[in-house]
Amino acid sequence: MRKHIVAGNWKMNNDLSQTAALISDLKEQEKTSDAEVMIAPSFTNLWHTFESTREDDIEVVAQNMHFAENGAYTGEVSARMLKSIGIRTVILGHSERRAYYNETDESLAKKVDTALANEMRVIFCFGEELADRKAGNEESVVEGQIKNALFHLPADAFTNIVLAYEPVWAIGTGETASPGQAQDMHAFIRKTLENKYGHQVADDMTILYGGSVKPGNAKEIFGKPDVDGGLIGGAALNADDFYAIVNAF
Ligand code: PGA
C-alpha cells in the first residue's frame, strides 16, 4: 500500500543529551497529516530514542547496517542487533555511505537481502550526481542503481521496501530539485518498476524525495502525484521545521 512517509535522517548529529532534547521537542509537536513519521538517530542513540518514543506516533529507524548476519566485522552493526532493540526499518544506500564508505550496488544488494531476510523494512536511497544530470544521464544512472540492487528480488519483497530518490547535488546544499524535476524522476522510477514487476507493485510503491526539503518547499514537492513523502536531513534536526514538513501533506 502506498503511504505518506516523512523520515528524518539525523546523520552523525546529536549526542545523548541533544537527542533527549530533540525528542522532547518532537513530543510537543502536533501531527495534523496522515504521514508516517520516522526518525533515524545514530546507533548509540537508537535504544534511548526507541524507549522514549514508545508511546508516540514515531518510528525509530537505523541509518545503516551490515550485510553479514554476524562475525568479525569490527565497528559494524547487524540486523539482529537492531531488531533486538525494537528497530524494524533501516535506511540503506544513502549517498553519503556510497561516497565515503564505498557502498556499491553489489554490497547494497546484499544488505537489502539481509534486511528482508530479517523481516526488516528498507528505505532504499539512490540518486544521480550533478555531472550525471548535466550530461543528461540521470535516468540511466537511477535505473541502474535500482536494477542492480533490487531487481533480483521477487515482487512480494517490495511490500517491505520504500524508495528514496535523493539527487546528490541537492543533499545538504540548499539546492532542491524543482517539484517538476522530482515528479519527472518519481514517475520514471515508477515506470521502471512497472516494466519489471507490473502495475500493482509500481502503484503501491512509496517513493520519497530527499534533498534540501524545508518547511518552505515541502508542500509544493509533496503536492506532486508521484512524490509520497520525504527523507529529511538538516531540517529534521529542528522539531518545528520537521513537523512543518510532516504537516505539509
Ligand atoms: P538534506 O539531507 O535534507 O540536509 O539535504 C537529505 C538526506 O541526506 O537525506
Boltz pocket constraint, residues with backbone or C-beta under 6 A from the ligand:
constraints:
  - pocket:
      binder: B
      contacts: [[A, 9], [A, 166], [A, 170], [A, 171], [A, 172], [A, 173], [A, 174], [A, 210], [A, 211], [A, 212], [A, 213], [A, 231], [A, 232], [A, 233], [A, 234], [A, 235]]
      max_distance: 6.0
